[in-house]
Amino acid sequence: MDPALWAELESWAQDELRSVNGQIEYLLKQAVAKRKGGAGAQATPAKTSSSR
């Protein structure tokens, strides 16, 4: 994995109080739900930071 992408995921995961693996799993679940058009795509949105 691109080290810059890993660093972004790691920072995002810390903001969300998750491990990097937990953050990746969360994002994948959201993507799958969105692709299927399921209600999971409307789950609590991940926090974003304007500094990134």
MDTraj code that builds the backbone (N, CA, C; nanometers):
import mdtraj as md
import numpy as np

residues = "MET ASP PRO ALA LEU TRP ALA GLU LEU GLU SER TRP ALA GLN ASP GLU LEU ARG SER VAL ASN GLY GLN ILE GLU TYR LEU LEU LYS GLN ALA VAL ALA LYS ARG LYS GLY GLY ALA GLY ALA GLN ALA THR PRO ALA LYS THR SER SER SER ARG".split()
xyz = np.array([
    [0.0859, -0.1174, 0.0000],
    [0.0000, 0.0000, 0.0000],
    [0.0902, 0.1233, 0.0000],
    [0.0460, 0.2236, -0.0697],
    [0.1173, 0.3509, -0.0750],
    [0.1334, 0.4056, 0.0675],
    [0.2567, 0.4369, 0.1090],
    [0.2783, 0.4875, 0.2452],
    [0.2003, 0.6153, 0.2776],
    [0.1809, 0.7002, 0.1791],
    [0.1038, 0.8229, 0.2032],
    [-0.0428, 0.7899, 0.2315],
    [-0.0978, 0.6930, 0.1586],
    [-0.2358, 0.6510, 0.1828],
    [-0.2471, 0.5877, 0.3206],
    [-0.1499, 0.5041, 0.3564],
    [-0.1501, 0.4406, 0.4887],
    [-0.1498, 0.5473, 0.5982],
    [-0.0668, 0.6503, 0.5819],
    [-0.0577, 0.7574, 0.6816],
    [-0.1912, 0.8299, 0.6955],
    [-0.2590, 0.8544, 0.5836],
    [-0.3900, 0.9196, 0.5882],
    [-0.4926, 0.8318, 0.6592],
    [-0.4917, 0.7027, 0.6274],
    [-0.5848, 0.6097, 0.6930],
    [-0.5555, 0.6004, 0.8422],
    [-0.4282, 0.5994, 0.8771],
    [-0.3896, 0.5909, 1.0177],
    [-0.4367, 0.7140, 1.0952],
    [-0.4178, 0.8309, 1.0367],
    [-0.4628, 0.9546, 1.1000],
    [-0.6142, 0.9576, 1.1132],
    [-0.6841, 0.9190, 1.0078],
    [-0.8306, 0.9159, 1.0075],
    [-0.8815, 0.8176, 1.1124],
    [-0.8171, 0.7008, 1.1188],
    [-0.8561, 0.5992, 1.2163],
    [-0.8404, 0.6528, 1.3583],
    [-0.7330, 0.7227, 1.3846],
    [-0.7126, 0.7808, 1.5174],
    [-0.8223, 0.8810, 1.5501],
    [-0.8600, 0.9615, 1.4530],
    [-0.9688, 1.0586, 1.4731],
    [-1.0993, 0.9885, 1.5090],
    [-1.1202, 0.8690, 1.4532],
    [-1.2434, 0.7927, 1.4732],
    [-1.2328, 0.6906, 1.5866],
    [-1.1187, 0.6917, 1.6563],
    [-1.0930, 0.5976, 1.7666],
    [-1.1029, 0.4523, 1.7202],
    [-1.0443, 0.4253, 1.6026],
    [-1.0412, 0.2909, 1.5462],
    [-0.8965, 0.2535, 1.5157],
    [-0.8736, 0.1243, 1.4994],
    [-0.7462, 0.0785, 1.4447],
    [-0.7499, 0.1043, 1.2936],
    [-0.6342, 0.0983, 1.2309],
    [-0.6320, 0.1151, 1.0853],
    [-0.7136, 0.0036, 1.0200],
    [-0.6966, -0.1196, 1.0677],
    [-0.7748, -0.2298, 1.0112],
    [-0.9242, -0.2075, 1.0320],
    [-0.9619, -0.1587, 1.1488],
    [-1.1021, -0.1289, 1.1760],
    [-1.1556, -0.0206, 1.0842],
    [-1.0725, 0.0801, 1.0574],
    [-1.1131, 0.1892, 0.9686],
    [-1.1320, 0.1378, 0.8266],
    [-1.0397, 0.0541, 0.7807],
    [-1.0510, -0.0023, 0.6465],
    [-1.1771, -0.0877, 0.6357],
    [-1.2042, -0.1694, 0.7369],
    [-1.3249, -0.2521, 0.7359],
    [-1.4500, -0.1643, 0.7325],
    [-1.4526, -0.0580, 0.8121],
    [-1.5662, 0.0350, 0.8157],
    [-1.5894, 0.0958, 0.6765],
    [-1.4816, 0.1415, 0.6133],
    [-1.4933, 0.2036, 0.4822],
    [-1.5391, 0.1030, 0.3765],
    [-1.4876, -0.0188, 0.3839],
    [-1.5294, -0.1214, 0.2887],
    [-1.6767, -0.1567, 0.3059],
    [-1.7215, -0.1681, 0.4295],
    [-1.8635, -0.1975, 0.4546],
    [-1.9520, -0.0872, 0.3988],
    [-1.9114, 0.0380, 0.4181],
    [-1.9889, 0.1497, 0.3632],
    [-1.9929, 0.1437, 0.2107],
    [-1.8793, 0.1135, 0.1492],
    [-1.8730, 0.1077, 0.0028],
    [-1.9611, -0.0039, -0.0514],
    [-1.9585, -0.1203, 0.0133],
    [-2.0413, -0.2332, -0.0313],
    [-2.1893, -0.1986, -0.0155],
    [-2.2261, -0.1397, 0.0983],
    [-2.3661, -0.1027, 0.1210],
    [-2.4116, 0.0014, 0.0183],
    [-2.3237, 0.0964, -0.0109],
    [-2.3586, 0.1995, -0.1092],
    [-2.3774, 0.1370, -0.2471],
    [-2.2895, 0.0451, -0.2818],
    [-2.2996, -0.0222, -0.4118],
    [-2.4292, -0.1009, -0.4237],
    [-2.4705, -0.1630, -0.3139],
    [-2.5948, -0.2403, -0.3128],
    [-2.7171, -0.1512, -0.2950],
    [-2.6958, -0.0239, -0.2618],
    [-2.8062, 0.0670, -0.2384],
    [-2.8723, 0.0442, -0.1042],
    [-2.8006, -0.0186, -0.0137],
    [-2.8564, -0.0524, 0.1170],
    [-2.8539, 0.0624, 0.2147],
    [-2.9247, 0.0434, 0.3242],
    [-2.9336, 0.1454, 0.4280],
    [-2.8001, 0.1672, 0.4975],
    [-2.7097, 0.0692, 0.4923],
    [-2.5788, 0.0841, 0.5553],
    [-2.5002, 0.1998, 0.4989],
    [-2.5294, 0.2383, 0.3768],
    [-2.4603, 0.3510, 0.3155],
    [-2.4973, 0.4816, 0.3840],
    [-2.6092, 0.4821, 0.4554],
    [-2.6531, 0.6019, 0.5259],
    [-2.6088, 0.6010, 0.6719],
    [-2.5182, 0.5111, 0.7073],
    [-2.4690, 0.5024, 0.8448],
    [-2.4004, 0.6319, 0.8834],
    [-2.3717, 0.6454, 1.0098],
    [-2.3062, 0.7653, 1.0608],
    [-2.1844, 0.7965, 0.9760],
    [-2.1772, 0.9130, 0.9161],
    [-2.0639, 0.9454, 0.8309],
    [-1.9370, 0.9576, 0.9128],
    [-1.8264, 0.9217, 0.8527],
    [-1.6978, 0.9344, 0.9185],
    [-1.6636, 1.0820, 0.9327],
    [-1.5968, 1.1144, 1.0413],
    [-1.5547, 1.2527, 1.0617],
    [-1.4443, 1.2864, 0.9649],
    [-1.4435, 1.4101, 0.9202],
    [-1.3357, 1.4564, 0.8351],
    [-1.2717, 1.5766, 0.8987],
    [-1.1510, 1.5974, 0.8648],
    [-1.0783, 1.7124, 0.9174],
    [-1.0446, 1.8042, 0.8021],
    [-1.0697, 1.9303, 0.8186],
    [-1.0427, 2.0259, 0.7126],
    [-0.8939, 2.0504, 0.6960],
    [-0.8121, 2.0000, 0.7894],
    [-0.6681, 2.0210, 0.7801],
    [-0.6010, 1.9198, 0.6874],
    [-0.6760, 1.8276, 0.6306],
    [-0.6174, 1.7274, 0.5413],
    [-0.6628, 1.7475, 0.4015],
])
top = md.Topology()
chain = top.add_chain()
for i, resn in enumerate(residues, 1):
    res = top.add_residue(resn, chain, resSeq=i)
    for name in ("N", "CA", "C"):
        top.add_atom(name, md.element.get_by_symbol(name[0]), res)
traj = md.Trajectory(xyz[None], top)
